[in-house]
Amino acid sequence: MVITGPTAVGKTELCLDIAQHFGIPIINADSRQIYRELKIGTAAPTEEQLRRVRHFFVGSLSIDDYYSASNYEEDVMALLSEHFKSNDYALLSGGSMMYIDAVCNGIDDIPTVDEGTRELLKRRLKEEGLEALCEELKRLDPEHYEIVDRHNPRRVVHALEICLMTGKTYTSFRKNERKQRPFRIIKTALNRPREELYDRINRRVDQMMGDGLLEEAKSLYSKRELNALNTVGYKEMFAYLDGVWPLEEAVERLKGNTRRYARKQLTWYKKDPDITWFDINKNTTEDLLSYLNNYDKQ
């Protein structure tokens, strides 16, 4: 079972109820909740929630550790092969689109970048800038250059890392072939009226600030160049600490960027014909449980 939806829609409590009903753990599919240092800014499960239901891939890594969607696919598939020996159901929950796709459809077998190449490109990005790296990618892999988000340093750098490390184009590794899985997948997504969702996002940001997001960001400031911290919540706090914006503006930008991310999530999910949508205001937990219990009869 996959239960997803935009950030702040209300996945956490519902998934806890679903997991308890089936007597199973929750497999986290939030790419930032994996990092133990990022508790407040990722709205990670609380200690009480972790006691209530066992979670996998929550706080299991440090921000210093390299991790990717490919690593996640491998780790979750290994976990599921053991889990299904004693359980008929598994629950994957979160809002990271690529992580969910990695488990449901598989991702291309792209080589893991070695530490030397990663450090080289990290240094070159800092010294030469993104535009220079885009030009090199254009020369080495013009096909991927045409489709990559050239405003996203992480995407450009990763493609260039592969080109330089392997001597082949990044495009040559992208097969986009859906992998067969030895289990059935039930995909559901939660939603609620847009204005209500935005209000929940705004209130969540206010709650995060009250819980100490700024202090958490300060404790991570010396490592702000790490990829794990290149995410909404921390970027805005770092900009405040750098003196780019006053705190009030940083908070407003955080709210706006989170709303923008929620729209991006919804756009991604709506392209997936396998997803069944549930309006969280019109459908109860019992409605979703009934759907899941009766899925095999459909």
ROMARRO-222458 format. One record per residue: x, y, z of N, C-alpha, C in turn; residue in one letter. Coordinates in steps of 0.02 Angstrom, whole numbers, padded with zeros to 5 digits. Example, Ala and Ser with C-alpha at 12.3 -4.5 7.8 and 13.67 -1.06 7.14 Angstrom:
BEGIN
n.u	n.v	n.w	ca.u	ca.v	ca.w	c.u	c.v	c.w	code
00660	-00284	00390	00615	-00225	00390	00660	-00165	00390	a
00642	-00112	00354	00684	-00053	00357	00645	00002	00394	s
END
This chain:
BEGIN
n.u	n.v	n.w	ca.u	ca.v	ca.w	c.u	c.v	c.w	code
00042	-00060	00000	00000	00000	00000	00044	00062	00000	m
00028	00108	-00044	00062	00172	-00045	00011	00226	-00028	v
00025	00266	00023	-00017	00322	00040	00025	00385	00035	i
00007	00428	-00012	00046	00488	-00023	00000	00549	-00026	t
00026	00604	-00048	-00013	00666	-00050	00033	00725	-00037	g
00010	00785	-00049	00052	00844	-00039	00071	00855	00034	p
00124	00892	00044	00146	00907	00112	00092	00942	00152	t
00085	00923	00215	00037	00952	00263	-00035	00932	00249	a
-00047	00884	00205	-00117	00865	00190	-00148	00826	00247	v
-00106	00792	00288	-00133	00753	00343	-00119	00679	00339	g
-00063	00660	00308	-00046	00590	00299	-00028	00555	00364	k
00007	00591	00409	00039	00558	00466	-00011	00520	00510	t
-00062	00555	00535	-00108	00523	00582	-00147	00467	00548	e
-00168	00478	00487	-00206	00427	00452	-00163	00364	00442	l
-00100	00373	00423	-00056	00316	00411	-00042	00278	00476	c
-00039	00313	00531	-00031	00280	00596	-00090	00234	00609	l
-00150	00259	00595	-00211	00218	00605	-00211	00157	00559	d
-00192	00168	00496	-00191	00113	00447	-00140	00060	00468	i
-00081	00083	00488	-00028	00036	00509	-00049	-00004	00570	a
-00082	00029	00618	-00105	-00007	00677	-00160	-00057	00660	q
-00203	-00040	00614	-00257	-00085	00593	-00228	-00150	00564	h
-00177	-00143	00522	-00149	-00203	00490	-00092	-00234	00531	f
-00071	-00200	00584	-00017	-00226	00625	00050	-00227	00589	g
00064	-00174	00553	00125	-00171	00513	00162	-00105	00526	i
00226	-00102	00510	00264	-00039	00517	00250	00008	00459	p
00275	00069	00465	00271	00118	00412	00340	00125	00380	i
00342	00119	00314	00405	00129	00277	00404	00201	00252	i
00447	00241	00279	00448	00312	00263	00473	00326	00193	n
00437	00369	00157	00457	00389	00089	00465	00465	00085	a
00493	00493	00137	00511	00564	00137	00587	00567	00136	d
00615	00595	00083	00687	00591	00072	00728	00630	00123	s
00697	00677	00161	00734	00715	00210	00723	00690	00281	r
00668	00656	00294	00657	00628	00361	00705	00571	00375	q
00740	00547	00325	00790	00495	00334	00848	00520	00377	i
00860	00586	00374	00918	00614	00409	00901	00632	00481	y
00940	00606	00528	00924	00614	00599	00929	00686	00623	r
00969	00728	00590	00977	00797	00612	00919	00842	00591	e
00877	00818	00545	00825	00861	00516	00756	00843	00544	l
00745	00857	00607	00682	00838	00638	00628	00891	00631	k
00644	00952	00649	00592	01004	00648	00574	01025	00577	i
00625	01037	00536	00613	01062	00469	00581	01013	00421	g
00580	00949	00439	00548	00898	00397	00483	00873	00427	t
00463	00901	00485	00403	00876	00520	00407	00800	00530	a
00466	00777	00552	00477	00706	00562	00430	00679	00617	a
00415	00614	00616	00372	00586	00668	00400	00600	00737	p
00355	00612	00784	00376	00626	00853	00395	00561	00888	t
00427	00568	00946	00445	00509	00984	00384	00467	01002	e
00329	00500	01018	00267	00464	01034	00242	00425	00974	e
00244	00456	00914	00222	00422	00853	00267	00363	00836	q
00332	00372	00848	00379	00318	00834	00369	00259	00882	l
00347	00274	00944	00331	00221	00991	00266	00186	00972	r
00220	00225	00946	00154	00198	00928	00158	00148	00871	r
00198	00164	00820	00206	00120	00762	00280	00120	00742	v
00307	00062	00729	00376	00058	00707	00383	00092	00638	r
00436	00131	00629	00450	00164	00565	00519	00142	00539	h
00523	00133	00474	00587	00121	00442	00606	00184	00403	f
00671	00197	00400	00699	00253	00361	00678	00321	00390	f
00675	00325	00455	00666	00389	00489	00726	00398	00535	v
00765	00451	00524	00824	00464	00566	00877	00410	00562	g
00880	00374	00507	00926	00318	00502	00994	00337	00473	s
01000	00398	00447	01063	00421	00417	01082	00489	00445	l
01145	00508	00435	01169	00575	00451	01170	00616	00386	s
01165	00681	00393	01168	00724	00333	01235	00719	00298	i
01286	00692	00332	01351	00683	00300	01352	00621	00255	d
01303	00578	00261	01301	00516	00222	01273	00528	00152	d
01303	00496	00103	01276	00500	00035	01218	00451	00029	y
01164	00474	-00001	01106	00431	-00011	01068	00455	-00072	y
01037	00409	-00107	01001	00427	-00169	00939	00385	-00175	s
00898	00402	-00225	00837	00363	-00238	00856	00292	-00258	a
00912	00283	-00290	00935	00216	-00308	00952	00175	-00246	s
00986	00206	-00198	01000	00172	-00134	00935	00154	-00098	n
00887	00200	-00101	00823	00190	-00067	00786	00131	-00099	y
00785	00128	-00165	00752	00072	-00198	00783	00006	-00175	e
00848	00002	-00174	00882	-00059	-00155	00867	-00078	-00082	e
00868	-00028	-00038	00856	-00042	00033	00784	-00063	00047	d
00736	-00029	00015	00666	-00046	00027	00649	-00114	-00003	v
00675	-00130	-00061	00661	-00195	-00091	00690	-00251	-00047	m
00748	-00240	-00017	00777	-00290	00028	00733	-00298	00090	a
00709	-00241	00117	00665	-00243	00175	00600	-00280	00159	l
00571	-00266	00102	00507	-00297	00083	00514	-00372	00073	l
00570	-00394	00046	00579	-00466	00035	00576	-00505	00101	s
00600	-00474	00155	00595	-00505	00221	00526	-00495	00252	e
00499	-00434	00244	00435	-00417	00274	00380	-00463	00250	h
00379	-00478	00184	00324	-00517	00155	00328	-00591	00173	f
00380	-00612	00207	00383	-00681	00230	00334	-00694	00287	k
00315	-00640	00323	00270	-00649	00380	00210	-00601	00378	s
00206	-00558	00327	00151	-00510	00321	00124	-00507	00250	n
00059	-00498	00244	00029	-00492	00178	00027	-00420	00153	d
00033	-00372	00199	00029	-00302	00181	00092	-00265	00204	y
00109	-00213	00166	00161	-00166	00187	00135	-00096	00171	a
00157	-00047	00210	00134	00022	00201	00193	00068	00189	l
00192	00099	00130	00242	00149	00111	00207	00217	00112	l
00234	00264	00150	00200	00328	00157	00250	00385	00155	s
00233	00438	00118	00275	00497	00114	00259	00538	00052	g
00296	00592	00043	00281	00637	-00012	00337	00647	-00061	g
00391	00608	-00056	00447	00615	-00103	00432	00574	-00166	s
00416	00610	-00219	00392	00577	-00280	00442	00527	-00308	m
00506	00546	-00311	00556	00501	-00340	00567	00439	-00298	m
00561	00445	-00232	00570	00387	-00189	00512	00337	-00199	y
00452	00363	-00204	00394	00320	-00216	00400	00286	-00284	i
00418	00324	-00335	00428	00294	-00401	00483	00242	-00401	d
00535	00253	-00362	00591	00206	-00360	00567	00138	-00336	a
00522	00137	-00287	00497	00073	-00261	00443	00043	-00307	v
00399	00085	-00332	00342	00059	-00372	00363	00040	-00443	c
00406	00080	-00473	00423	00070	-00544	00496	00052	-00556	n
00538	00065	-00506	00610	00056	-00516	00640	00116	-00550	g
00704	00126	-00542	00738	00180	-00576	00798	00152	-00613	i
00824	00191	-00658	00880	00168	-00699	00941	00151	-00656	d
00978	00101	-00679	01038	00080	-00643	01096	00126	-00662	d
01097	00184	-00631	01149	00233	-00644	01205	00222	-00593	i
01268	00222	-00614	01323	00208	-00568	01325	00256	-00508	p
01347	00230	-00452	01357	00273	-00393	01420	00316	-00403	t
01413	00379	-00391	01469	00425	-00402	01521	00416	-00346	v
01584	00411	-00365	01637	00403	-00315	01650	00469	-00280	d
01680	00464	-00221	01690	00523	-00179	01735	00575	-00212	e
01785	00552	-00249	01831	00599	-00281	01796	00642	-00333	g
01754	00610	-00374	01717	00647	-00425	01667	00694	-00393	t
01634	00671	-00340	01585	00713	-00306	01617	00776	-00277	r
01674	00768	-00246	01710	00825	-00217	01735	00873	-00271	e
01759	00844	-00327	01783	00885	-00382	01728	00930	-00409	l
01669	00902	-00422	01613	00941	-00449	01586	00990	-00398	l
01587	00971	-00336	01564	01017	-00283	01609	01078	-00282	k
01675	01067	-00288	01722	01123	-00288	01715	01165	-00351	r
01705	01132	-00408	01699	01168	-00471	01635	01210	-00473	r
01581	01184	-00444	01519	01222	-00441	01530	01286	-00402	l
01565	01280	-00347	01578	01338	-00304	01624	01389	-00339	k
01675	01364	-00374	01725	01408	-00404	01704	01435	-00472	e
01673	01393	-00513	01657	01412	-00582	01585	01435	-00592	e
01540	01410	-00549	01470	01428	-00555	01431	01380	-00598	g
01365	01384	-00591	01320	01336	-00625	01322	01344	-00700	l
01326	01405	-00726	01324	01416	-00798	01382	01381	-00833	e
01441	01383	-00804	01499	01349	-00835	01489	01274	-00837	a
01459	01246	-00784	01447	01174	-00783	01393	01155	-00833	l
01344	01198	-00842	01293	01185	-00893	01324	01182	-00963	c
01371	01226	-00976	01404	01227	-01041	01444	01163	-01052	e
01476	01138	-00999	01513	01076	-01006	01466	01017	-01017	e
01409	01017	-00982	01360	00964	-00993	01333	00967	-01065	l
01323	01026	-01091	01300	01035	-01160	01349	01003	-01208	k
01413	01009	-01194	01465	00980	-01238	01469	00904	-01231	r
01463	00879	-01169	01472	00808	-01157	01409	00767	-01169	l
01350	00797	-01156	01287	00760	-01163	01233	00809	-01186	d
01235	00830	-01249	01187	00879	-01274	01114	00857	-01268	p
01102	00792	-01272	01034	00767	-01268	01004	00779	-01198	e
01043	00764	-01147	01018	00775	-01079	01016	00850	-01063	h
01063	00887	-01090	01065	00959	-01079	00998	00991	-01100	y
00967	00965	-01152	00905	00994	-01177	00846	00984	-01130	e
00849	00933	-01087	00790	00918	-01045	00803	00931	-00971	i
00866	00938	-00950	00881	00946	-00879	00859	01015	-00855	v
00840	01020	-00792	00824	01085	-00762	00890	01121	-00750	d
00906	01168	-00794	00972	01200	-00791	00977	01252	-00735	r
00923	01261	-00697	00925	01305	-00639	00933	01265	-00574	h
00937	01198	-00581	00943	01154	-00524	01015	01127	-00521	n
01057	01154	-00477	01127	01132	-00474	01134	01057	-00463	p
01092	01029	-00421	01098	00957	-00405	01089	00914	-00468	r
01040	00931	-00510	01027	00892	-00570	01085	00899	-00620	r
01107	00960	-00630	01162	00972	-00677	01226	00937	-00654	v
01242	00947	-00591	01304	00918	-00564	01303	00842	-00567	v
01246	00811	-00550	01243	00738	-00551	01254	00711	-00621	h
01222	00741	-00670	01231	00718	-00739	01304	00726	-00761	a
01334	00780	-00741	01404	00792	-00759	01450	00744	-00722	l
01434	00728	-00660	01473	00679	-00623	01476	00613	-00660	e
01418	00590	-00684	01415	00527	-00720	01455	00530	-00785	i
01449	00585	-00821	01487	00593	-00884	01562	00588	-00871	c
01586	00624	-00822	01657	00627	-00809	01684	00562	-00779	l
01644	00530	-00736	01667	00470	-00703	01669	00410	-00750	m
01619	00405	-00794	01613	00345	-00837	01640	00354	-00907	t
01645	00417	-00929	01665	00429	-00998	01607	00418	-01046	g
01547	00407	-01019	01487	00398	-01061	01437	00453	-01045	k
01388	00461	-01087	01337	00512	-01074	01290	00488	-01019	t
01263	00536	-00983	01212	00520	-00933	01151	00490	-00967	y
01136	00514	-01028	01079	00489	-01066	01083	00414	-01078	t
01145	00388	-01088	01153	00317	-01105	01131	00271	-01048	s
01127	00298	-00987	01106	00257	-00930	01031	00262	-00917	f
00998	00308	-00950	00927	00320	-00937	00884	00277	-00985	r
00858	00222	-00958	00818	00176	-00999	00743	00188	-00991	k
00724	00214	-00933	00653	00227	-00918	00609	00166	-00928	n
00635	00107	-00909	00596	00046	-00914	00567	00028	-00846	e
00502	00015	-00846	00469	-00002	-00783	00487	-00073	-00761	r
00510	-00080	-00699	00529	-00145	-00674	00468	-00182	-00647	k
00469	-00248	-00657	00416	-00290	-00630	00429	-00302	-00555	q
00375	-00297	-00515	00381	-00309	-00443	00344	-00373	-00424	r
00370	-00410	-00375	00339	-00473	-00354	00283	-00462	-00304	p
00248	-00406	-00308	00193	-00392	-00263	00146	-00342	-00297	f
00084	-00340	-00274	00035	-00292	-00300	00043	-00226	-00264	r
00030	-00172	-00301	00038	-00105	-00273	-00029	-00070	-00274	i
-00051	-00046	-00216	-00112	-00006	-00210	-00090	00065	-00196	i
-00101	00110	-00242	-00080	00180	-00233	-00140	00224	-00217	k
-00135	00260	-00162	-00187	00308	-00145	-00153	00375	-00129	t
-00189	00429	-00144	-00163	00496	-00128	-00217	00535	-00092	a
-00197	00572	-00041	-00244	00613	-00003	-00242	00685	-00029	l
-00300	00717	-00027	-00303	00787	-00047	-00356	00822	-00006	n
-00356	00888	-00008	-00406	00929	00024	-00410	00994	-00016	r
-00462	01035	-00006	-00468	01098	-00044	-00404	01139	-00040	p
-00386	01171	-00096	-00322	01205	-00102	-00311	01258	-00048	r
-00361	01300	-00036	-00352	01353	00014	-00343	01324	00084	e
-00377	01270	00097	-00370	01237	00162	-00300	01207	00169	e
-00275	01178	00115	-00207	01150	00115	-00156	01205	00127	l
-00164	01262	00093	-00118	01318	00102	-00119	01344	00174	y
-00178	01346	00203	-00183	01369	00272	-00147	01321	00319	d
-00153	01257	00307	-00119	01207	00348	-00043	01214	00340	r
-00020	01228	00279	00051	01238	00268	00076	01299	00307	i
00039	01353	00303	00059	01414	00338	00063	01402	00413	n
00013	01367	00440	00012	01354	00512	00067	01305	00532	r
00082	01258	00488	00137	01212	00503	00203	01249	00507	r
00215	01296	00461	00277	01335	00463	00281	01374	00529	v
00225	01405	00548	00225	01442	00611	00241	01395	00670	d
00214	01335	00667	00227	01286	00720	00301	01266	00720	q
00329	01256	00661	00400	01239	00656	00444	01294	00687	m
00427	01356	00672	00466	01411	00700	00460	01412	00776	m
00400	01399	00800	00390	01396	00872	00427	01338	00905	g
00435	01283	00866	00469	01224	00892	00545	01230	00890	d
00570	01282	00856	00642	01293	00855	00677	01280	00789	g
00641	01291	00732	00672	01280	00666	00735	01323	00657	l
00731	01386	00678	00788	01430	00669	00849	01404	00708	l
00838	01381	00768	00892	01354	00809	00921	01291	00776	e
00876	01250	00749	00899	01189	00714	00943	01208	00654	e
00920	01259	00616	00959	01282	00558	01026	01310	00579	a
01027	01347	00635	01091	01374	00660	01141	01318	00676	k
01116	01263	00703	01160	01208	00722	01188	01172	00660	s
01155	01182	00603	01176	01149	00541	01210	01197	00492	l
01215	01260	00512	01238	01313	00466	01306	01299	00436	y
01351	01272	00475	01419	01259	00450	01421	01206	00395	s
01366	01167	00388	01362	01115	00338	01310	01131	00284	k
01294	01194	00276	01239	01215	00233	01250	01197	00159	r
01312	01180	00139	01325	01161	00069	01307	01089	00055	e
01293	01049	00106	01276	00979	00094	01210	00973	00057	l
01206	00922	00013	01146	00912	-00027	01084	00900	00017	n
01093	00867	00073	01037	00852	00118	01003	00915	00143	a
01039	00971	00144	01012	01034	00169	00989	01080	00113	l
00994	01056	00052	00971	01096	-00005	00896	01084	-00014	n
00857	01107	00034	00786	01093	00034	00747	01149	00068	t
00683	01152	00052	00640	01203	00080	00640	01198	00156	v
00644	01254	00189	00646	01257	00261	00714	01278	00285	g
00765	01242	00264	00833	01259	00284	00862	01313	00239	y
00847	01311	00175	00874	01362	00130	00852	01432	00151	k
00789	01440	00170	00764	01505	00190	00795	01529	00256	e
00804	01482	00302	00836	01500	00366	00909	01519	00355	m
00943	01483	00310	01013	01500	00296	01018	01569	00263	f
00969	01585	00220	00970	01651	00188	00963	01706	00241	a
00921	01693	00291	00915	01742	00346	00981	01748	00384	y
01012	01691	00398	01075	01692	00435	01131	01724	00395	l
01126	01721	00328	01174	01754	00285	01161	01828	00277	d
01105	01852	00305	01088	01922	00300	01054	01941	00236	g
01030	01892	00198	00996	01906	00134	00927	01935	00146	v
00890	01906	00194	00823	01929	00210	00816	01938	00286	w
00771	01982	00306	00753	01984	00378	00713	01921	00394	p
00709	01904	00457	00677	01841	00477	00605	01837	00454	l
00567	01892	00459	00497	01890	00439	00490	01872	00365	e
00533	01900	00323	00530	01884	00252	00551	01812	00239	e
00601	01788	00276	00623	01719	00267	00566	01670	00283	a
00528	01686	00335	00472	01643	00354	00418	01645	00300	v
00403	01704	00274	00352	01709	00222	00374	01673	00158	e
00438	01678	00143	00464	01642	00084	00461	01566	00095	r
00473	01545	00156	00468	01474	00173	00396	01450	00162	l
00348	01489	00183	00278	01470	00172	00263	01466	00097	k
00285	01517	00060	00271	01518	-00012	00305	01461	-00048	g
00367	01446	-00031	00403	01392	-00064	00373	01324	-00046	n
00347	01317	00014	00314	01254	00033	00249	01246	-00005	t
00212	01300	-00014	00151	01296	-00054	00167	01278	-00126	r
00221	01306	-00151	00243	01291	-00220	00262	01217	-00226	r
00296	01191	-00176	00315	01121	-00177	00253	01076	-00175	y
00202	01096	-00137	00140	01057	-00135	00107	01055	-00203	a
00108	01111	-00239	00080	01112	-00307	00119	01065	-00353	r
00184	01065	-00345	00226	01020	-00386	00210	00948	-00372	k
00200	00931	-00308	00181	00863	-00290	00115	00844	-00323	q
00066	00887	-00318	00000	00872	-00346	00003	00862	-00421	l
00042	00903	-00455	00050	00897	-00527	00080	00829	-00545	t
00130	00808	-00506	00163	00744	-00518	00114	00687	-00507	w
00078	00688	-00451	00032	00633	-00435	-00024	00627	-00486	y
-00049	00684	-00510	-00106	00682	-00556	-00089	00653	-00624	k
-00024	00646	-00637	-00003	00614	-00699	-00002	00538	-00693	k
-00011	00513	-00632	-00006	00441	-00620	-00076	00410	-00622	d
-00092	00371	-00674	-00158	00342	-00681	-00173	00287	-00630	p
-00121	00264	-00594	-00132	00209	-00546	-00154	00235	-00478	d
-00156	00300	-00469	-00173	00328	-00403	-00249	00336	-00396	i
-00275	00315	-00338	-00344	00328	-00319	-00344	00384	-00268	t
-00385	00436	-00280	-00384	00495	-00238	-00437	00491	-00183	w
-00418	00517	-00124	-00464	00521	-00068	-00464	00593	-00042	f
-00522	00624	-00042	-00529	00690	-00011	-00532	00679	00064	d
-00484	00706	00100	-00478	00692	00171	-00536	00722	00212	i
-00573	00769	00182	-00632	00797	00216	-00694	00754	00205	n
-00698	00721	00148	-00757	00682	00130	-00750	00608	00145	k
-00688	00584	00150	-00676	00513	00162	-00643	00503	00230	n
-00670	00456	00267	-00643	00442	00334	-00589	00388	00330	t
-00555	00377	00385	-00507	00322	00389	-00540	00256	00374	t
-00603	00249	00398	-00640	00187	00385	-00653	00178	00311	e
-00666	00233	00274	-00676	00228	00202	-00613	00202	00167	d
-00555	00228	00188	-00493	00206	00157	-00478	00133	00176	l
-00491	00115	00238	-00480	00046	00259	-00525	-00001	00219	l
-00587	00019	00208	-00634	-00022	00169	-00608	-00031	00098	s
-00583	00023	00070	-00556	00019	00002	-00496	-00029	-00001	y
-00450	-00022	00047	-00391	-00064	00049	-00409	-00138	00061	l
-00455	-00151	00105	-00475	-00219	00121	-00510	-00253	00062	n
-00545	-00213	00022	-00583	-00241	-00033	-00547	-00237	-00100	n
-00486	-00212	-00100	-00450	-00202	-00162	-00442	-00268	-00201	y
-00426	-00321	-00166	-00414	-00386	-00200	-00477	-00414	-00230	d
-00535	-00389	-00209	-00599	-00414	-00236	-00620	-00378	-00299	k
-00585	-00323	-00314	-00604	-00282	-00372	-00583	-00316	-00437	q
END
